[in-house]
Amino acid sequence: MSYQKILVALDRTAASDRVFDYALELAQSSQGELQLVHSLDVKTDNLGKLIDAGVGLQTSANMQHDEETAQLQQVQEVRQWLEHLRAEALNRNVSANFVCEMADPGSFICHLAKTWAADVIVMGNSGKKGLKKLASGSVSDYVAKHAPCPTMVVPNDSSLEVELLSKSSEPA
């Protein structure tokens, strides 16, 4: 099948290189375009900092400033990384743009796929298994269930095949 609008969800893990390469080859073979997407997850694990602020070791204003500075630096690093990938795609004659926002990854990817009218989503999976997957969920599982288009999941392990998950293949 030929895909013209390929949304590529990337998460800056080692598997992201495989996901990008797969999507780039797909776009080249179908003369499609790429929309590179990275979602910065909102941090909620500041318990230690909250305790420090509560006992006067750190003011809440300082804590907020430090957090904002760290988030800004993270956004800048991600944008540079995405710009590098975009340039790589353009060098291989594939049109590409990118989006980076602070949002819940699963719902953000699905929303963007709908508003951009993506033909397919290409993403990796974290390789989480068992209790870890149960406790924190899987973004690729969420996207496959809620996306408005088929989802291709590129596994972490290069010996495994890419899995195409399509809403039309779900039981009624």
Short mmCIF file of the C-alpha atoms (twelve columns), coordinates in Angstrom:
data_MODEL
# 
_entry.id   MODEL 
# 
loop_
_atom_site.group_PDB 
_atom_site.id 
_atom_site.type_symbol 
_atom_site.label_atom_id 
_atom_site.label_alt_id 
_atom_site.label_comp_id 
_atom_site.label_asym_id 
_atom_site.label_seq_id 
_atom_site.Cartn_x 
_atom_site.Cartn_y 
_atom_site.Cartn_z 
_atom_site.pdbx_PDB_model_num 
ATOM 1   C CA . MET A 1   0.000   0.000  0.000  1 
ATOM 2   C CA . SER A 2   1.132   3.540  -0.759 1 
ATOM 3   C CA . TYR A 3   1.074   6.076  2.067  1 
ATOM 4   C CA . GLN A 4   1.305   9.774  1.252  1 
ATOM 5   C CA . LYS A 5   1.057   11.298 4.736  1 
ATOM 6   C CA . ILE A 6   3.190   9.419  7.252  1 
ATOM 7   C CA . LEU A 7   3.110   10.551 10.873 1 
ATOM 8   C CA . VAL A 8   6.266   9.388  12.680 1 
ATOM 9   C CA . ALA A 9   6.074   9.261  16.492 1 
ATOM 10  C CA . LEU A 10  9.559   9.421  18.015 1 
ATOM 11  C CA . ASP A 11  10.599  9.226  21.665 1 
ATOM 12  C CA . ARG A 12  14.404  9.677  21.722 1 
ATOM 13  C CA . THR A 13  15.096  6.082  22.686 1 
ATOM 14  C CA . ALA A 14  17.529  3.816  20.840 1 
ATOM 15  C CA . ALA A 15  14.585  2.417  18.865 1 
ATOM 16  C CA . SER A 16  13.795  5.875  17.419 1 
ATOM 17  C CA . ASP A 17  16.543  5.461  14.821 1 
ATOM 18  C CA . ARG A 18  14.867  2.285  13.551 1 
ATOM 19  C CA . VAL A 19  11.456  3.972  13.505 1 
ATOM 20  C CA . PHE A 20  12.793  6.980  11.578 1 
ATOM 21  C CA . ASP A 21  14.698  4.817  9.071  1 
ATOM 22  C CA . TYR A 22  11.642  2.644  8.462  1 
ATOM 23  C CA . ALA A 23  9.368   5.674  7.953  1 
ATOM 24  C CA . LEU A 24  11.916  7.347  5.675  1 
ATOM 25  C CA . GLU A 25  12.128  4.250  3.453  1 
ATOM 26  C CA . LEU A 26  8.331   4.038  3.403  1 
ATOM 27  C CA . ALA A 27  8.073   7.693  2.359  1 
ATOM 28  C CA . GLN A 28  10.730  7.269  -0.348 1 
ATOM 29  C CA . SER A 29  9.020   4.234  -1.833 1 
ATOM 30  C CA . SER A 30  5.593   5.931  -1.934 1 
ATOM 31  C CA . GLN A 31  6.808   9.494  -2.590 1 
ATOM 32  C CA . GLY A 32  5.087   10.495 0.632  1 
ATOM 33  C CA . GLU A 33  5.793   13.131 3.224  1 
ATOM 34  C CA . LEU A 34  6.731   12.834 6.891  1 
ATOM 35  C CA . GLN A 35  5.384   14.588 9.950  1 
ATOM 36  C CA . LEU A 36  7.874   13.902 12.774 1 
ATOM 37  C CA . VAL A 37  6.263   14.060 16.216 1 
ATOM 38  C CA . HIS A 38  7.693   14.114 19.707 1 
ATOM 39  C CA . SER A 39  5.633   14.618 22.826 1 
ATOM 40  C CA . LEU A 40  7.344   15.880 25.944 1 
ATOM 41  C CA . ASP A 41  5.571   14.187 28.806 1 
ATOM 42  C CA . VAL A 42  4.618   16.475 31.667 1 
ATOM 43  C CA . LYS A 43  6.714   15.602 34.716 1 
ATOM 44  C CA . THR A 44  4.806   14.673 37.851 1 
ATOM 45  C CA . ASP A 45  7.626   13.091 39.858 1 
ATOM 46  C CA . ASN A 46  8.715   16.107 41.917 1 
ATOM 47  C CA . LEU A 47  7.992   14.665 45.365 1 
ATOM 48  C CA . GLY A 48  11.550  15.263 46.593 1 
ATOM 49  C CA . LYS A 49  11.478  18.895 45.484 1 
ATOM 50  C CA . LEU A 50  8.057   19.396 47.073 1 
ATOM 51  C CA . ILE A 51  9.375   18.026 50.370 1 
ATOM 52  C CA . ASP A 52  12.420  20.347 50.132 1 
ATOM 53  C CA . ALA A 53  10.093  23.318 49.558 1 
ATOM 54  C CA . GLY A 54  7.876   22.209 52.442 1 
ATOM 55  C CA . VAL A 55  10.732  22.176 54.956 1 
ATOM 56  C CA . GLY A 56  12.300  25.396 53.670 1 
ATOM 57  C CA . LEU A 57  15.332  23.889 51.919 1 
ATOM 58  C CA . GLN A 58  14.184  25.358 48.617 1 
ATOM 59  C CA . THR A 59  11.594  28.022 47.865 1 
ATOM 60  C CA . SER A 60  8.694   27.134 45.622 1 
ATOM 61  C CA . ALA A 61  9.678   30.017 43.301 1 
ATOM 62  C CA . ASN A 62  13.190  28.568 42.921 1 
ATOM 63  C CA . MET A 63  11.732  25.127 42.394 1 
ATOM 64  C CA . GLN A 64  9.397   26.419 39.659 1 
ATOM 65  C CA . HIS A 65  12.225  28.370 37.984 1 
ATOM 66  C CA . ASP A 66  14.498  25.309 37.970 1 
ATOM 67  C CA . GLU A 67  11.712  23.181 36.495 1 
ATOM 68  C CA . GLU A 68  10.917  25.730 33.772 1 
ATOM 69  C CA . THR A 69  14.608  26.073 32.893 1 
ATOM 70  C CA . ALA A 70  15.002  22.298 32.622 1 
ATOM 71  C CA . GLN A 71  11.883  22.010 30.462 1 
ATOM 72  C CA . LEU A 72  13.041  24.812 28.152 1 
ATOM 73  C CA . GLN A 73  16.419  23.135 27.734 1 
ATOM 74  C CA . GLN A 74  14.700  19.818 26.983 1 
ATOM 75  C CA . VAL A 75  12.469  21.465 24.354 1 
ATOM 76  C CA . GLN A 76  15.503  23.074 22.685 1 
ATOM 77  C CA . GLU A 77  17.378  19.752 22.598 1 
ATOM 78  C CA . VAL A 78  14.374  17.924 21.120 1 
ATOM 79  C CA . ARG A 79  13.846  20.626 18.485 1 
ATOM 80  C CA . GLN A 80  17.512  20.382 17.425 1 
ATOM 81  C CA . TRP A 81  17.209  16.599 17.194 1 
ATOM 82  C CA . LEU A 82  13.999  16.828 15.135 1 
ATOM 83  C CA . GLU A 83  15.543  19.480 12.864 1 
ATOM 84  C CA . HIS A 84  18.489  17.131 12.263 1 
ATOM 85  C CA . LEU A 85  16.090  14.310 11.288 1 
ATOM 86  C CA . ARG A 86  14.108  16.691 9.077  1 
ATOM 87  C CA . ALA A 87  17.306  17.726 7.284  1 
ATOM 88  C CA . GLU A 88  18.223  14.064 6.800  1 
ATOM 89  C CA . ALA A 89  14.831  13.418 5.191  1 
ATOM 90  C CA . LEU A 90  15.148  16.467 2.949  1 
ATOM 91  C CA . ASN A 91  18.619  15.291 1.875  1 
ATOM 92  C CA . ARG A 92  16.948  12.061 0.720  1 
ATOM 93  C CA . ASN A 93  14.270  14.019 -1.201 1 
ATOM 94  C CA . VAL A 94  11.494  13.396 1.310  1 
ATOM 95  C CA . SER A 95  9.380   16.329 2.465  1 
ATOM 96  C CA . ALA A 96  9.329   16.503 6.265  1 
ATOM 97  C CA . ASN A 97  8.162   18.758 9.065  1 
ATOM 98  C CA . PHE A 98  8.076   18.290 12.812 1 
ATOM 99  C CA . VAL A 99  5.925   19.005 15.834 1 
ATOM 100 C CA . CYS A 100 7.058   18.992 19.458 1 
ATOM 101 C CA . GLU A 101 4.704   19.775 22.341 1 
ATOM 102 C CA . MET A 102 4.194   19.030 25.996 1 
ATOM 103 C CA . ALA A 103 1.271   16.647 26.047 1 
ATOM 104 C CA . ASP A 104 0.176   13.123 26.832 1 
ATOM 105 C CA . PRO A 105 1.896   11.124 24.043 1 
ATOM 106 C CA . GLY A 106 -0.931  8.753  23.102 1 
ATOM 107 C CA . SER A 107 -3.734  11.275 22.821 1 
ATOM 108 C CA . PHE A 108 -1.448  13.874 21.199 1 
ATOM 109 C CA . ILE A 109 -0.360  11.437 18.474 1 
ATOM 110 C CA . CYS A 110 -3.968  10.432 17.768 1 
ATOM 111 C CA . HIS A 111 -5.144  14.056 17.693 1 
ATOM 112 C CA . LEU A 112 -2.358  15.075 15.324 1 
ATOM 113 C CA . ALA A 113 -3.020  12.070 13.065 1 
ATOM 114 C CA . LYS A 114 -6.635  13.181 12.789 1 
ATOM 115 C CA . THR A 115 -6.006  16.905 12.219 1 
ATOM 116 C CA . TRP A 116 -3.164  16.275 9.725  1 
ATOM 117 C CA . ALA A 117 -5.212  13.510 8.021  1 
ATOM 118 C CA . ALA A 118 -2.368  10.987 8.268  1 
ATOM 119 C CA . ASP A 119 -2.584  7.842  6.134  1 
ATOM 120 C CA . VAL A 120 -0.502  5.857  8.623  1 
ATOM 121 C CA . ILE A 121 1.340   6.268  11.926 1 
ATOM 122 C CA . VAL A 122 4.797   4.753  12.298 1 
ATOM 123 C CA . MET A 123 6.041   4.359  15.859 1 
ATOM 124 C CA . GLY A 124 8.122   2.094  18.045 1 
ATOM 125 C CA . ASN A 125 7.252   0.204  21.141 1 
ATOM 126 C CA . SER A 126 9.078   0.535  24.406 1 
ATOM 127 C CA . GLY A 127 9.608   -3.156 24.887 1 
ATOM 128 C CA . LYS A 128 7.842   -2.968 28.268 1 
ATOM 129 C CA . LYS A 129 6.526   -6.290 29.451 1 
ATOM 130 C CA . GLY A 130 4.535   -7.685 32.314 1 
ATOM 131 C CA . LEU A 131 3.896   -5.461 35.307 1 
ATOM 132 C CA . LYS A 132 5.757   -2.472 33.851 1 
ATOM 133 C CA . LYS A 133 3.462   -2.443 30.825 1 
ATOM 134 C CA . LEU A 134 0.404   -3.010 32.992 1 
ATOM 135 C CA . ALA A 135 1.331   -0.229 35.419 1 
ATOM 136 C CA . SER A 136 2.340   2.496  32.970 1 
ATOM 137 C CA . GLY A 137 0.520   1.374  29.840 1 
ATOM 138 C CA . SER A 138 1.819   1.344  26.331 1 
ATOM 139 C CA . VAL A 139 1.645   4.357  24.048 1 
ATOM 140 C CA . SER A 140 1.709   2.130  20.952 1 
ATOM 141 C CA . ASP A 141 -1.225  0.078  22.303 1 
ATOM 142 C CA . TYR A 142 -3.196  3.252  23.017 1 
ATOM 143 C CA . VAL A 143 -2.482  4.713  19.577 1 
ATOM 144 C CA . ALA A 144 -3.342  1.472  17.771 1 
ATOM 145 C CA . LYS A 145 -6.732  1.426  19.521 1 
ATOM 146 C CA . HIS A 146 -7.594  5.120  19.156 1 
ATOM 147 C CA . ALA A 147 -5.890  6.376  15.977 1 
ATOM 148 C CA . PRO A 148 -7.990  7.337  12.957 1 
ATOM 149 C CA . CYS A 149 -5.642  5.430  10.631 1 
ATOM 150 C CA . PRO A 150 -3.496  2.253  10.629 1 
ATOM 151 C CA . THR A 151 -0.493  2.138  12.974 1 
ATOM 152 C CA . MET A 152 2.816   0.460  12.111 1 
ATOM 153 C CA . VAL A 153 4.766   -0.597 15.186 1 
ATOM 154 C CA . VAL A 154 8.509   -0.988 14.680 1 
ATOM 155 C CA . PRO A 155 9.877   -3.311 17.386 1 
ATOM 156 C CA . ASN A 156 12.981  -2.610 19.472 1 
ATOM 157 C CA . ASP A 157 14.466  -5.944 18.404 1 
ATOM 158 C CA . SER A 158 15.752  -5.845 14.821 1 
ATOM 159 C CA . SER A 159 15.041  -9.564 14.420 1 
ATOM 160 C CA . LEU A 160 11.278  -8.935 14.739 1 
ATOM 161 C CA . GLU A 161 8.997   -7.742 11.944 1 
ATOM 162 C CA . VAL A 162 7.108   -4.460 11.787 1 
ATOM 163 C CA . GLU A 163 3.515   -4.989 12.853 1 
ATOM 164 C CA . LEU A 164 0.670   -3.230 11.026 1 
ATOM 165 C CA . LEU A 165 -2.264  -2.584 13.326 1 
ATOM 166 C CA . SER A 166 -5.398  -1.429 11.563 1 
ATOM 167 C CA . LYS A 167 -8.788  -0.497 12.950 1 
ATOM 168 C CA . SER A 168 -10.383 -2.520 10.148 1 
ATOM 169 C CA . SER A 169 -8.777  -5.691 11.515 1 
ATOM 170 C CA . GLU A 170 -10.385 -5.281 14.954 1 
ATOM 171 C CA . PRO A 171 -13.257 -7.627 15.782 1 
ATOM 172 C CA . ALA A 172 -16.675 -6.007 15.837 1 
# 
